[in-house]
Amino acid sequence: MDQTPWSWVDWGWLGRQLPWVLGLAIVLAALSWGDWSARVRGIRRRELFSSPPYDAVISFGLGLVTIGLALNATRSWEPYLWWAFTLVWFFQASRAIWVWRHPG
């Protein structure tokens, strides 16, 4: 059997880590961008982060984090808890997108 560097990678483990790392990157990027944008516009960060576009992006990122936590859960009850949180975050993201697309 040929031992290439790619055969040493545990692809299952890597796949289980990907959602939470990607989600955390999205949340941190949104917070960083929002902080810069608030300073440039001269508004409070609280106002900017409570707006639907930022709420949607941050909620989506947190939903990915909870998917990663569900995939890496070790106790029997943990996946159920994390999947419930995932539903909540994705509902929040979809609600924020709805409010953003249909103002008023």
N, C-alpha and C positions, 0 to 999 in steps of 0.2 A: 504494500500500500504506500502510495506516494505521500510524504509528509510535507505539505506546503505550509507556509505561514497562515494561510486562510483556513486550513483544517484545524488549527489550534483555537479558533474563535468559537466560543459557545454562543451560537446564533440565537438560541432560545432565550438565554439570559439577556443578551444584548437587546432583543426585541421587547422584553419585559421592562427594560430600563428606559427605552426610547420615549414613551409617552410622557413620563414625569419630567425628564430632562428637557424635552421640547416644550412642554407646558410651562415649566419654570423659566425657560429662555423667553418665551412669549410674554409672560407677566413682567419680567424684569425689563424687557425692551419697551413694553408699553408704559411702565412707570418712568423709565428714563426719558423716553420721548415726551411723555406728558409733563414731566418736570421742566424740561427745556422749553416746551411749547408754552407752558404757563408763564415762565419768566419772560419769554419774548413778547407775548401778548399783554403782559402786565396784569394777569388775573390770578386769582387764588387757585392753588392746586386742587383744592376741594371742589371748586366749581367745575374744573376741567374733568377731573376723574369721575364725577357724578354724571357727566354727559353720556348719552347712549352709546356713541362709538367706543369710548374707552371702557365703559361698563361691559360692552359685548366682548371686546378683545380680552380683557382681564378675566371675565367669567369663562370664556373659552379656554384660556390658558390654565385656569384652575381646574376646569373639567378634565383637561389632559393630565394634570398632576394627579387627580383622584383616580383616573383610569390606571396610571402607573402604580399607584398605591394598592389598588385592587388586585392588579396582576402579581404583585409581590407580597401579598398578605400571607402570613404564616398561621394564624389562628383560624379556626373554622368559621367564626362569625364575622371576621374582618372584611372579607370580600363583599358581603351584603351591605355593610355600613358604607364602604367606599363607593359601591355602585349606586347607593341611594344618594350620596353626596354628588356623584357624577351627574345623576339626573337633575338634581337641584341646580348645579352650575350650568348645565346645558339649557335648562329651562330659563334661567336668568339671562343667559346669552341670547337666546332666541327672543325673549321678551324685549331685551334692549335693542335688538335689531329691528323688531316690529315697531317700537316707539320711534326709533331713528328714521325708519322709512315712512312712517305714517304719523307725522307730528300733529299735535292738536287733538 
